[in-house]
């Protein structure tokens, strides 16, 4: 079907109307807004969560920003991430930290999933042109994020278990061990098997195509599982550099995007080598 001309609208209004009729563009706007909101919440939490000058927060360059109005759960989660006192938490500690980890996942991992969403949108456009029934890409994204939400529960529980250590500024063998594990995983076969699935989503999305929302949701969750298998060790690096270190969140998110777009193993191996050297240096200094 040809695009409508909207003769009753002016030139600028006609352009906006035609643009709004493109489902992929609207999907990209929704995802961009979600990513931006996640970053704003994380920056706001890092700004108010830790004590002044707390290095793991990247507080030196955040101190110049105005404090952002945050809900109570975000302030509680930020305090728990810094290992500082968070009165009145109790039952709310795990849900608060789960939401905080989910924001971290959305901010760092969702941008690297955009090529997968774009591929799905291209398939749906082709199917729609043939008058086939299609499922919104947002259902696929919902499945992807649900997998990361489930993973966020595990990360939140681990955060609570390690809470007494999160406020430590000293170089420790534990931080070196985390970096070593993340570095070694960059060379593993499982890592690269998952990475290959993330780099080439077309085959899976096309072969598993369905016009049923439940199946598309499950397909999104499966894509999230491949992403988790690719990046879980990098997320653990946050325990070594500081959970609310927004600079490292940005670096990990950028690296995940580059790694999934690369055509060789060089970025993975280079990151693994850096993490192993860093781990060795921390271990020597801690001893």
C-alpha positions as CSV (number, residue, x, y, z in Angstrom):
1,X,0.0,0.0,0.0
2,X,1.4,3.4,-1.0
3,X,2.1,6.0,1.7
4,X,-0.7,8.5,2.2
5,X,0.0,12.0,1.0
6,X,-1.8,13.9,3.8
7,X,-2.9,16.7,1.5
8,X,-4.6,18.6,4.3
9,X,-1.3,19.1,6.2
10,X,1.5,21.5,5.7
11,X,4.9,20.4,4.5
12,X,6.4,20.0,7.9
13,X,3.3,18.4,9.3
14,X,3.2,16.0,6.4
15,X,6.8,14.9,7.1
16,X,6.0,14.2,10.7
17,X,2.9,12.3,9.9
18,X,4.7,10.1,7.4
19,X,7.5,9.5,9.8
20,X,5.1,8.6,12.6
21,X,3.5,5.9,10.3
22,X,6.8,4.0,10.3
23,X,6.6,1.4,13.1
24,X,10.4,0.9,13.3
25,X,11.0,4.6,13.8
26,X,8.5,4.6,16.7
27,X,10.1,1.5,18.2
28,X,13.6,3.2,18.0
29,X,12.2,6.3,19.7
30,X,10.7,4.2,22.5
31,X,13.9,2.3,23.0
32,X,16.0,5.5,22.9
33,X,13.7,7.0,25.5
34,X,14.0,3.9,27.7
35,X,17.8,3.9,27.5
36,X,18.0,7.6,28.2
37,X,15.7,7.3,31.3
38,X,17.8,4.4,32.6
39,X,21.0,6.5,32.3
40,X,19.3,9.5,34.0
41,X,18.2,7.3,36.9
42,X,21.6,5.7,37.3
43,X,23.4,9.1,37.1
44,X,21.0,10.5,39.7
45,X,21.5,7.5,42.0
46,X,25.3,7.8,41.7
47,X,25.0,11.5,42.4
48,X,23.1,11.1,45.7
49,X,23.9,7.6,46.8
50,X,27.5,7.7,48.0
51,X,29.3,9.9,50.4
52,X,31.0,13.0,49.0
53,X,34.2,12.2,47.1
54,X,33.4,8.5,47.0
55,X,35.8,7.4,44.1
56,X,33.8,4.4,42.9
57,X,30.9,6.7,42.0
58,X,33.0,8.8,39.6
59,X,31.9,11.4,42.1
60,X,34.5,13.9,41.0
61,X,32.7,14.8,37.8
62,X,29.2,14.1,39.1
63,X,29.5,16.5,42.0
64,X,28.9,19.4,39.6
65,X,25.5,18.1,38.6
66,X,22.3,19.1,40.4
67,X,20.7,16.4,42.5
68,X,17.8,14.7,40.7
69,X,14.5,13.9,42.3
70,X,14.6,10.1,42.7
71,X,12.0,7.6,44.2
72,X,12.8,6.1,47.5
73,X,13.7,2.7,46.1
74,X,16.4,4.3,43.9
75,X,18.0,6.1,46.9
76,X,17.8,2.8,48.9
77,X,19.4,0.8,46.1
78,X,22.1,3.4,45.6
79,X,23.0,3.3,49.3
80,X,23.2,-0.5,49.2
81,X,25.4,-0.5,46.1
82,X,27.8,1.8,47.9
83,X,27.8,-0.4,51.0
84,X,26.7,2.6,53.1
85,X,23.9,2.6,55.7
86,X,20.4,2.4,54.2
87,X,17.9,2.6,57.1
88,X,14.5,1.1,56.7
89,X,15.4,-1.3,53.9
90,X,14.6,-4.8,55.2
91,X,12.2,-6.5,52.7
92,X,12.7,-3.7,50.2
93,X,16.4,-4.3,49.8
94,X,16.2,-7.1,47.2
95,X,13.5,-5.4,45.1
96,X,15.4,-2.1,45.1
97,X,18.6,-3.7,44.1
98,X,16.9,-5.7,41.5
99,X,15.5,-2.6,39.9
100,X,18.9,-0.9,40.1
101,X,20.6,-3.8,38.4
102,X,17.8,-3.9,35.8
103,X,18.5,-0.2,35.0
104,X,22.2,-1.1,34.6
105,X,21.3,-3.9,32.2
106,X,19.0,-1.6,30.2
107,X,21.5,1.2,30.0
108,X,24.5,-1.0,29.0
109,X,23.0,-4.0,27.2
110,X,19.9,-2.6,25.4
111,X,21.9,-0.4,23.0
112,X,23.8,-3.5,21.8
113,X,20.5,-5.2,21.2
114,X,19.3,-2.5,18.8
115,X,20.8,-4.3,15.7
116,X,18.7,-7.4,16.7
117,X,15.6,-5.2,16.9
118,X,16.4,-3.6,13.6
119,X,16.7,-7.1,12.0
120,X,13.3,-8.1,13.4
121,X,11.8,-4.9,12.1
122,X,13.1,-5.6,8.6
123,X,11.5,-9.1,8.7
124,X,8.2,-7.8,10.0
125,X,8.2,-5.1,7.2
126,X,8.7,-7.8,4.6
127,X,5.9,-10.0,6.1
128,X,3.6,-7.0,6.4
129,X,4.1,-6.2,2.8
130,X,2.8,-9.6,2.0
131,X,-0.3,-9.0,4.1
132,X,0.9,-11.4,6.8
133,X,0.1,-11.0,10.4
134,X,3.0,-9.6,12.5
135,X,3.8,-9.1,16.1
136,X,5.1,-5.8,17.4
137,X,8.9,-5.6,18.0
138,X,8.1,-4.4,21.5
139,X,7.0,-7.9,22.3
140,X,10.5,-9.2,21.3
141,X,12.1,-6.4,23.4
142,X,9.9,-7.3,26.4
143,X,11.1,-10.9,26.3
144,X,14.7,-9.7,26.0
145,X,14.3,-7.4,29.0
146,X,12.4,-10.0,31.0
147,X,15.4,-12.3,30.8
148,X,17.7,-9.5,32.1
149,X,15.2,-8.8,34.9
150,X,15.4,-12.4,36.0
151,X,19.2,-12.1,35.9
152,X,19.0,-8.8,37.9
153,X,17.5,-10.7,40.8
154,X,20.6,-12.9,40.9
155,X,22.9,-9.9,40.7
156,X,20.9,-8.2,43.5
157,X,21.1,-11.2,45.7
158,X,24.9,-11.3,45.1
159,X,25.1,-7.6,45.9
160,X,23.4,-8.2,49.3
161,X,25.8,-11.1,50.0
162,X,28.8,-9.0,49.2
163,X,27.5,-5.7,50.7
164,X,30.0,-5.6,53.6
165,X,32.8,-5.5,51.0
166,X,31.3,-3.0,48.6
167,X,32.5,0.1,50.6
168,X,36.1,-1.1,50.7
169,X,38.4,1.1,48.8
170,X,41.5,-1.0,49.3
171,X,42.9,-3.1,46.5
172,X,41.9,-6.7,47.3
173,X,42.5,-10.2,46.0
174,X,38.7,-10.6,45.6
175,X,38.7,-7.7,43.0
176,X,41.6,-9.3,41.3
177,X,39.8,-12.7,41.2
178,X,36.7,-11.1,39.6
179,X,38.8,-9.4,36.9
180,X,40.7,-12.6,36.3
181,X,37.4,-14.6,35.9
182,X,36.0,-11.9,33.5
183,X,39.3,-11.9,31.5
184,X,39.5,-15.6,31.1
185,X,35.9,-15.9,30.0
186,X,36.7,-13.6,27.1
187,X,38.8,-16.5,25.6
188,X,36.2,-19.2,26.3
189,X,34.4,-21.2,23.6
190,X,31.0,-20.5,25.3
191,X,31.6,-16.8,25.2
192,X,32.3,-16.8,21.4
193,X,29.4,-19.2,20.7
194,X,27.0,-16.8,22.4
195,X,28.7,-13.8,20.7
196,X,28.2,-15.4,17.3
197,X,24.4,-15.7,18.0
198,X,24.3,-12.0,19.0
199,X,26.2,-10.9,15.9
200,X,24.0,-12.9,13.5
201,X,20.4,-12.8,14.8
202,X,18.8,-13.0,11.3
203,X,19.1,-16.8,11.0
204,X,17.4,-17.4,14.3
205,X,14.8,-14.7,14.0
206,X,13.8,-15.8,10.4
207,X,13.8,-19.5,11.2
208,X,11.8,-19.1,14.4
209,X,9.4,-16.5,12.9
210,X,5.9,-16.6,14.4
211,X,2.8,-14.5,14.3
212,X,2.0,-15.5,17.9
213,X,3.0,-13.0,20.7
214,X,3.9,-15.7,23.2
215,X,6.4,-17.2,20.8
216,X,7.9,-13.9,19.8
217,X,8.2,-13.1,23.6
218,X,10.0,-16.4,24.1
219,X,12.2,-15.6,21.1
220,X,13.2,-12.3,22.7
221,X,14.0,-14.1,26.0
222,X,16.2,-16.5,24.1
223,X,18.0,-13.7,22.4
224,X,18.5,-12.2,25.9
225,X,19.9,-15.5,27.1
226,X,22.6,-15.4,24.3
227,X,23.3,-11.8,25.3
228,X,23.7,-12.8,29.0
229,X,26.0,-15.7,28.0
230,X,28.1,-13.1,26.1
231,X,28.2,-10.3,28.7
232,X,27.6,-11.7,32.2
233,X,31.3,-11.7,33.1
234,X,31.6,-8.1,32.1
235,X,28.7,-7.2,34.4
236,X,30.6,-8.8,37.2
237,X,33.5,-6.4,36.6
238,X,31.2,-3.8,38.3
239,X,31.9,-5.5,41.6
240,X,35.6,-4.7,41.2
241,X,35.3,-1.1,39.9
242,X,32.3,0.0,41.9
243,X,28.6,-0.9,41.3
244,X,27.6,2.7,40.7
245,X,30.6,3.8,38.6
246,X,28.7,5.3,35.7
247,X,31.9,5.8,33.8
248,X,32.6,2.0,33.8
249,X,28.9,1.4,32.9
250,X,29.4,3.5,29.8
251,X,32.6,1.7,28.9
252,X,31.1,-1.7,29.3
253,X,28.0,-0.7,27.3
254,X,30.2,0.8,24.5
255,X,32.4,-2.3,24.5
256,X,29.4,-4.6,24.3
257,X,28.1,-2.6,21.3
258,X,31.5,-2.7,19.5
259,X,32.1,-6.4,20.3
260,X,28.8,-7.5,18.9
261,X,29.4,-5.5,15.7
262,X,32.9,-6.7,15.1
263,X,33.7,-9.5,12.7
264,X,36.7,-10.9,14.5
265,X,37.7,-12.1,17.9
266,X,40.3,-9.3,18.4
267,X,38.1,-7.0,20.6
268,X,37.2,-9.9,22.9
269,X,40.8,-11.1,23.2
270,X,42.1,-7.6,23.7
271,X,39.6,-6.9,26.5
272,X,40.5,-10.3,28.1
273,X,44.2,-9.5,28.0
274,X,43.6,-6.1,29.6
275,X,41.5,-7.6,32.4
276,X,44.1,-10.3,33.1
277,X,46.9,-7.8,33.3
278,X,44.8,-5.6,35.5
279,X,44.0,-8.5,37.7
280,X,47.7,-9.5,38.0
281,X,48.6,-5.9,38.9
282,X,45.9,-5.7,41.6
283,X,47.0,-9.1,43.0
284,X,50.7,-8.0,43.2
285,X,49.7,-4.7,44.8
286,X,47.4,-6.3,47.3
287,X,50.1,-8.6,48.5
